[in-house]
């Protein structure tokens, strides 16, 4: 496969994902005119258009969808070929690229890294951190083999298995009247200032919170946005706001005048999933997932058995 062919396919994939020439060009780190030239060259070689576009709107047509689906596979396998050669040169049998959300429970990560596969004794796991929506893009582009993601966007191109489920946690001042409660619900938070993660970090999850609250007539007085849990601390410790956080984020801010309580809302339970490409036939990836799930099951059972049980 020629290098120019790969560049043309990557241009079509990026435009199909972004549906915007400017954003797609930024993703590829090229100028917008360069992207436009690549798309025109590709469509000229094919003899038909892949995208329907006017000055404001870009849409993928049926031909474009068919092309992009196969192009993803071609780019994916092309990158795999280079990686396989590099691994052989370094004397490493297999490298799996695994992504995780920055707020993944550390227990899940350490469990995954502790897995050993007898059939692949020189397996190396390269771990990177991305927000869940970005992890899905990386998987679909073939840049990741597996991802541990919290409530990732659904895609027919992915295979997923649930590995954990946990509630949101609400961070509040220790002086807050809700601090006396073992848990809180959305009704308890009505008429308060809410601190939420920025929507762009996880649009489906953000919308689930806001829609679920609005459907029940529960409205905040205002919403402040943050990109990291620590940014919520000043607004929480002074009692002016409460913050919606995942477990790991809650542990980071539960100190020096801030406490956290679980949010008891069945519709807002956070699922952590192990995801892979549906068309990925990698034996080592499937073996790692199976061994990881077995180890999680054993560890969970052992922890349950170690809990005090009343007679």
Protein Blocks (a to p, Z undefined) as FASTA:
>chain_A
ZZklmmmmmmmmmmmmnopaklmmmmnopafklmmmmmmmmmmmnopafbdcdfkbccdd
fklmmmmmmmmmmmmmmmmmmmmmmmmmnopabdcdddddfkbcfklmmmmmmpccfklm
mbccddddddfklmmmmmmnopafbdcdehiacdfkbccddfbdcdddddddfkbmklmp
mbdcfklmgoiacddddfklommlmmmmmmmmmmnopacfbdcddfbfklmmmmmmnopa
ccdddfklmmmmngghiacdddddfklcccddddddfklcbfklmmmmmmmmmmmmmmmm
mmmmmpccdZZ
